[in-house]
Structures are given as structure tokens and as C-alpha cells.
Amino acid sequence: MTAAYDRNNVFAKILRGEIPCQKVFEDAHVLAFRDIKPQAPAHVLVIPKGEYISSDDFSAKASPEEIAALFRAVGKIARDLGLDKTGYRILANHGEDAHQEVAHFHFHIFGGKSLGRMLPKE
């Protein structure tokens, strides 16, 4: 994904407070909130506050502080939700083949039930 960052994407609007969210965590670099269409009992989106389109964009351009904050936030959120006890999945889609729906880098945290295989057997 080499396109310019779209400041009108849904996550940018959430970051600006134009669209409400059910916040579960926030610090200087990260915002996390419940997914509006959860695919598991626990389904949280974790987004950097910077303008990053994808994991590739984030890993190439984010500061060490932003990178550390994002990964620390994921762990804290999972612990706060009690998911560290039974397990959880972290997912980040990148690009068309992975079906990335919002062009703002984000992690999904899924948990609260058995999640099955990550990809179907072929």
C-alpha cells in the first residue's frame, strides 16, 4: 500500500472525536476500543495515533516510542481483559489480499472463546 494516508478514514475520525467509540485504553501514542461488529466475545481494535496506513508503513516510519507503546498497549489490554489466562489472537491485515478494510494500521485482539485454526487446512 503506497497510497497517501486518507485523513477521512473511519479511524482518523475516531481519533479526532468525530465518531464515538467504546474506549478501553488510551495513552499518548495509542487508542484502543471495542469493535462495533465483534467476531469474538472480546474484540478490541488497537490503533496508533500517528498517520500510518499499514504494518509496513508503521514499521518503516514510526518512532521507537510509538512502536514500544503499541506493543505494550496490546499486552496491557489483553491482561486487563483477562485474556492472558486463556489465550488470545492478535491480527493485523495488510493490503488487499489480507482484506484490510481500513487504511489505518491497527491490530485486532480477539479472545474470550476458542478461536480455532488461524487459517483453514487445504
Stockholm file with secondary structure:
# STOCKHOLM 1.0

chainA/1-122         MTAAYDRNNVFAKILRGEIPCQKVFEDAHVLAFRDIKPQAPAHVLVIPKGEYISSDDFSAKASPEEIAALFRAVGKIARDLGLDKTGYRILANHGEDAHQEVAHFHFHIFGGKSLGRMLPKE
#=GR chainA/1-122 SS CCSCCCTTSHHHHHHTTSSCCCEEEECSSEEEEECSSCSSSEEEEEEESSCCCSHHHHHHHSCHHHHHHHHHHHHHHHHHTTHHHHCEEEECCCSTTTTCCSSSCCEEEEESSCCCCSSCCC
#=GC SS_cons         CCSCCCTTSHHHHHHTTSSCCCEEEECSSEEEEECSSCSSSEEEEEEESSCCCSHHHHHHHSCHHHHHHHHHHHHHHHHHTTHHHHCEEEECCCSTTTTCCSSSCCEEEEESSCCCCSSCCC
//
